[in-house]
Amino acid sequence: MHEKLFENQKALNPEDLVKYAESLSLNMDEFKKCLDSGKHADGIKKDIAEGQKSGVTGTPSSLLGWIEPDGKTVKAVKIVKGAQPYQKFKEEIEDLLSGKKK
């Protein structure tokens, strides 16, 4: 299903999701029950809001940063947007480690 969603990012309304589930021979009673329940809606909205707050406007996006002293919190200080080659990530990480700002 993950691949279907990414292949069809402009067609993600409920009817499309049902069509994809059917094409994958999923248990349709279970799928529709889950979809109709809205069970995951709050979590999705929270994830979208968190991404937007961090500057994410699309996928893929990668956040680079530091782990805070509490060991649990990550402070994102740079965003790499789009599918970038290894060299781009290497440069961005090296810049962060050296303290350079772009």
Buried (B, 14 or more C-beta within 10 A) or exposed (E): EEEBEEEEEEEEEEEBBBBBBEEEEBEEEEBBEEBEEEEEEEEEEEEEEEBEEEEBEEEEBBBBBEEEEEEEEEEBEBBBEEEEEEEEEEBBEEBBEEEEEE
